[in-house]
Amino acid sequence: EYSKNKPLCFSARAYQKTHPGKMTGGHKDADATLASPMLLGVADGVSQLEEFGMDASELPQELLRICEDLAMNQLIPDRPVNPQDAYRGPIALLKEAYEESECLGSTTVLLAVLDNSTKIHGKLHPMVAVLTIGDCELLMLRRLDGRHNPFQAVFHTEMQRIDGHAQTPLQLARVDDRVDPDFDEELALEVIERGSAVHCVSAYEGDIIVLGSDGIFDNLFLEEIVDICNECLPVPKAGNFVPTQPALLSQIARRLVEESHAKSQVGYNGMYPETPIGLGGKMDDTSCVVGEVVEWTKAHSDVWAQVNKQNKWNNLVSCGGGLDFPGNACRSSCVRREDSGSDHELDLDKEPGDGHTYRSQSVPMDEESDDEQQRKCTVQ
């Protein structure tokens, strides 16, 4: 029942919230989220770096912003790309983003990349490439028994924690002498190359993808996440697939965060609720991205052309036209973004390509060749 052999993209929304129990004392949320047509992401920054005078949110935000720029330039369907700028897998994408970044910090990283370049028996077969560093997790849902049946889990990543300790996830960092006088960025690049867990799974129209920080998956069982998605996305009526309205994806992301925070509150029976890590879970800043796989249409291409044109104009008027001159602060600034998700937005109530709208809002693996990474991809 799935429509195959056509380019796909994400329609997604993100939500994040500081845990109420951590709002006192000037605590700052260091999470960052990304919801764009070709890339979804969550980066959970280490807020303890504030004790060294660092803004722990800067590196997560900057990394995801650069990853988005690279993904949109490399992965837009039917768009000519210079061979040297072509997509070479999620590890190469994150390495390039880290090398272009400048901010200090330490963060876990989770990326989901929609790659429309894969072909099987000569036919287009879109894949989602997933990269994880640390303890953010991804869950993919699909109506396995047909469009008129509930969602079931088809893929789930595993967290990466040092010696299994809940407070020591694998991290990607850049620090100065205040933290480690001997820090070398080559160590961070080695974490990307050798520490990243990479998976490739088939993508079909209508798949739901949930990305969350450890605040989601330490507090909610997988069955609870699946049940929430099925409650909010009831079985559709007969007919062709219709994309979910983005506002509903926002509601799911928000509910997952709120349900996670509720696990650290005493229940009506005077007991803390059960969680994957024990009674009461843990209080944590929590971020979540909920995306749906939909068809890439001419309307998306038109919106992307508008976004790209606007970005080039913004660079021209705000960064001195890209000229490298002394004092050009734009070249080294760390961009802050609110929850992402409404960039590249289409009005799903209108016909594709006819009167669409656009809203812009601030918002251990051995070192391997690209061919070896490709052989790790699986069809599910």
C-alpha positions in Angstrom: 0.0 0.0 0.0 3.0 2.3 0.3 3.9 4.5 -2.7 7.5 3.7 -3.6 10.1 5.0 -5.9 9.6 8.7 -5.4 11.7 11.3 -3.4 10.7 11.8 0.2 11.3 14.4 2.9 10.4 15.1 6.5 7.5 17.2 7.8 8.5 17.7 11.4 8.1 19.7 14.6 10.2 20.1 17.7 9.5 20.9 21.4 11.8 21.3 24.3 11.4 22.3 27.9 13.5 22.8 31.0 12.4 20.5 33.8 10.4 22.5 36.4 12.6 21.0 39.1 15.7 22.6 37.5 14.4 26.1 36.8 15.8 27.6 40.0 19.3 28.9 40.4 19.5 30.4 36.9 19.8 27.0 35.2 19.9 27.3 31.4 18.6 24.7 28.9 21.5 23.6 26.7 19.4 21.4 24.4 19.0 22.2 20.7 16.6 20.7 18.1 16.4 20.7 14.4 13.4 19.9 12.1 14.1 20.5 8.4 13.0 18.7 5.2 16.2 16.6 4.8 17.5 16.5 8.4 16.2 16.0 11.9 18.4 16.5 14.9 18.7 16.7 18.7 21.9 17.8 20.5 21.9 17.7 24.3 24.5 20.1 25.7 26.3 19.6 29.0 25.0 22.4 31.2 27.7 21.9 33.8 30.1 23.8 31.6 28.4 26.9 32.8 30.5 26.5 36.0 33.6 27.3 33.8 32.0 30.5 32.4 30.8 28.9 29.1 27.4 29.1 27.4 26.6 25.4 27.1 23.9 26.0 24.5 26.2 27.5 21.9 27.9 24.4 20.5 24.7 22.3 20.2 22.9 25.1 18.4 25.8 26.0 16.1 26.4 22.3 15.1 22.8 21.7 14.2 22.6 25.0 12.2 25.7 24.0 10.1 24.4 20.5 9.7 21.1 21.9 8.4 22.9 24.1 5.9 25.0 21.3 4.6 22.1 18.8 4.4 19.9 21.2 2.5 22.7 22.0 0.0 23.6 18.3 -0.5 20.3 16.4 -0.3 17.6 18.4 -2.1 16.2 16.1 -4.7 16.9 16.8 -8.4 19.2 19.7 -7.5 22.6 19.8 -9.2 25.5 19.4 -6.8 29.2 19.7 -7.5 31.0 16.4 -7.0 33.2 17.8 -4.2 30.1 19.0 -2.4 28.1 15.8 -2.7 26.6 14.0 0.3 29.1 11.4 1.5 27.2 10.0 4.5 26.3 11.3 8.0 29.8 10.9 9.4 31.3 13.1 6.7 28.5 15.6 7.2 29.0 15.9 11.0 32.8 16.1 10.6 32.4 19.0 8.2 30.0 20.7 10.5 32.3 20.4 13.5 35.3 21.7 11.5 33.3 24.7 10.4 32.0 25.4 13.9 33.8 27.6 16.5 31.8 27.6 19.7 32.9 25.9 22.9 31.0 23.2 24.7 30.2 19.6 24.9 27.1 17.8 23.6 25.6 14.5 22.5 24.4 14.4 18.9 21.6 12.6 17.1 21.0 13.1 13.4 18.4 11.5 11.0 19.3 12.2 7.3 16.8 11.5 4.5 18.9 10.3 1.5 17.1 10.0 -1.8 20.2 8.9 -3.7 19.9 5.1 -2.9 18.8 2.8 -5.7 17.9 -0.9 -5.5 17.6 -2.8 -8.8 17.8 0.6 -10.6 14.8 2.1 -8.7 14.8 4.9 -6.2 14.8 3.6 -2.6 14.9 6.5 0.0 16.8 5.7 3.2 17.1 7.4 6.6 20.7 7.4 7.8 20.9 7.7 11.6 24.0 8.9 13.5 24.2 8.8 17.2 26.9 10.1 19.6 25.7 9.7 23.2 22.4 8.9 24.8 19.8 10.6 22.6 17.6 8.0 20.9 15.5 7.6 17.8 12.4 5.5 17.3 10.8 4.8 13.9 7.1 3.8 13.6 5.2 2.3 10.7 1.8 0.9 10.0 3.2 -2.5 9.2 -0.1 -4.2 8.6 -1.4 -1.5 6.2 -2.5 2.1 6.4 -5.6 1.2 8.3 -3.8 -0.4 11.2 -2.0 1.1 14.2 1.7 2.1 14.2 4.3 -0.4 15.3 8.0 0.2 16.2 10.2 -0.9 13.4 13.6 0.6 14.4 15.2 1.9 17.6 18.7 3.1 18.3 20.6 2.3 21.5 22.2 4.8 23.8 26.0 5.2 24.0 27.1 5.6 27.6 30.5 5.0 29.1 30.5 1.9 31.2 26.7 2.1 31.1 26.5 5.0 33.6 23.4 7.1 33.2 25.3 10.4 33.7 28.3 9.7 31.4 27.2 9.6 27.8 29.7 9.7 24.9 30.0 13.4 23.9 31.4 15.6 21.2 33.3 18.5 22.6 35.4 21.6 22.1 36.9 23.2 25.2 39.7 25.6 26.2 42.2 25.8 29.0 39.5 26.4 31.6 38.5 22.7 31.2 41.4 20.9 29.6 44.7 22.6 28.6 45.6 19.5 26.5 42.4 19.4 24.5 43.0 18.6 20.8 40.2 18.9 18.2 41.6 15.8 16.5 40.2 13.9 19.5 36.7 15.2 18.7 37.0 14.2 15.0 38.1 10.7 16.2 34.9 10.5 18.3 32.9 11.3 15.2 34.8 8.8 13.0 35.2 5.9 15.5 32.6 6.5 18.2 29.5 7.3 16.1 26.9 4.6 15.7 25.5 4.7 12.2 22.4 2.9 10.9 20.5 3.1 7.5 16.9 2.0 7.3 14.3 2.2 4.5 11.9 5.1 4.5 8.3 5.0 3.4 5.7 7.6 3.1 3.8 7.9 6.4 6.6 6.6 8.6 6.8 8.5 12.0 10.2 9.3 13.5 10.6 10.3 17.1 14.0 11.8 18.2 14.5 12.6 21.9 17.1 13.5 24.4 17.7 11.1 27.3 15.0 12.9 29.2 12.5 11.2 26.9 13.8 7.7 26.7 15.0 7.4 30.3 11.5 8.3 31.5 9.1 6.7 28.9 9.0 3.1 27.9 8.9 2.5 24.1 5.4 1.2 24.4 4.2 4.4 26.0 5.7 6.4 23.1 4.0 4.2 20.5 0.7 4.4 22.4 0.9 8.2 22.5 1.5 8.4 18.8 -1.4 6.0 18.0 -3.7 8.1 20.2 -2.8 11.3 18.5 -2.6 9.8 15.0 -5.7 7.6 14.7 -6.1 5.1 11.9 -7.0 7.1 8.7 -10.1 6.7 6.7 -10.1 4.9 3.4 -8.3 6.8 0.6 -4.9 8.0 -0.4 -2.3 9.0 2.1 -2.8 12.5 3.5 0.1 14.2 5.4 -0.4 15.0 9.0 -0.9 18.7 9.9 2.3 20.1 11.5 0.3 21.4 14.4 -0.5 17.8 15.4 3.1 16.8 15.2 3.8 19.7 17.6 1.2 18.4 20.0 2.8 14.9 20.0 6.3 16.3 20.7 4.9 18.5 23.5 2.9 15.6 25.1 6.0 13.4 25.0 8.0 16.0 26.9 5.2 16.7 29.4 4.7 13.0 30.0 8.4 12.6 30.6 8.5 15.3 33.2 5.4 13.8 34.9 7.3 10.7 35.7 9.4 12.5 38.4 6.2 13.5 40.3 4.6 11.4 43.0 1.4 9.7 41.7 -2.1 9.6 43.3 -1.0 6.3 45.0 1.9 8.1 46.7 4.4 6.2 44.6 6.6 7.4 41.8 5.8 6.0 38.4 7.8 3.2 36.7 10.4 4.3 34.2 13.1 2.4 32.2 15.7 3.5 34.8 13.6 2.8 37.9 10.9 4.5 39.9 10.6 8.3 39.3 13.0 8.4 36.4 15.1 11.5 36.5 14.6 15.3 36.3 16.1 16.5 33.1 15.8 19.2 30.4 13.9 17.4 27.7 13.8 17.9 23.9 11.9 16.0 21.3 11.4 16.1 17.5 8.5 14.3 15.8 8.6 13.9 12.1 6.6 12.3 9.3 8.0 11.0 6.0 6.1 12.6 3.2 6.6 13.0 -0.6 9.0 15.7 -1.8 6.9 17.8 -4.3 7.3 20.7 -6.6 5.9 22.9 -3.8 8.8 21.9 -1.6 11.2 22.8 -4.3 9.6 26.2 -4.7 9.8 26.9 -1.0 13.4 25.8 -0.8 14.3 28.1 -3.7 12.7 30.9 -1.7 14.5 30.0 1.5 17.8 29.7 -0.3 17.3 33.1 -2.0 16.4 34.7 1.3 19.4 33.2 3.1 21.8 34.5 0.5 20.2 38.0 0.7 20.5 37.9 4.6 24.2 36.9 4.3 24.7 39.8 1.9 23.1 42.5 4.0 24.2 41.3 7.4 27.7 39.9 6.9 29.3 42.3 4.6 28.5 40.3 1.5 30.6 37.5 2.7 33.8 39.5 2.4 36.5 38.5 4.8 37.5 41.8 6.5 38.7 42.5 10.0 35.9 42.8 12.5 33.4 40.9 10.5 31.7 39.4 13.6 29.3 37.3 11.5 32.0 35.0 10.5 32.6 33.8 14.1 29.2 34.4 15.8 27.3 31.5 17.4 23.7 31.6 16.3 21.0 31.0 18.9 17.8 29.4 17.6 14.4 28.7 19.2 12.7 25.4 18.7 12.9 24.6 15.0 10.2 23.2 12.8 8.4 26.0 10.9 11.2 26.7 8.5 10.4 25.3 5.0 6.8 25.0 5.9 4.0 24.2 3.5 0.3 24.8 4.0 -1.0 21.3 3.7 -4.6 22.5 3.2 -3.6 23.7 -0.3 -2.7 21.8 -3.4 1.0 21.2 -3.9 2.5 23.9 -6.1 -0.6 26.0 -6.0 -0.7 28.8 -3.4 1.6 27.2 -0.9 2.8 29.4 1.9 6.2 29.8 3.6 6.8 31.0 7.1 10.2 31.7 8.6 10.7 31.7 12.3 13.8 31.7 14.5 13.9 28.7 15.9 32.2 2.6 18.5 32.7 2.4 15.0 36.1 1.7 13.3 37.4 4.2 10.9 35.9 3.2 7.6 35.6 4.3 4.0 32.4 5.6 2.6 31.9 2.3 0.8 32.3 0.4 4.0 29.7 2.7 5.7 27.3 2.0 2.8 27.6 -1.8 3.3 26.4 -1.3 6.9 23.1 0.0 5.6 20.2 -2.4 5.9 16.8 -2.6 4.2 13.9 -2.9 6.6 
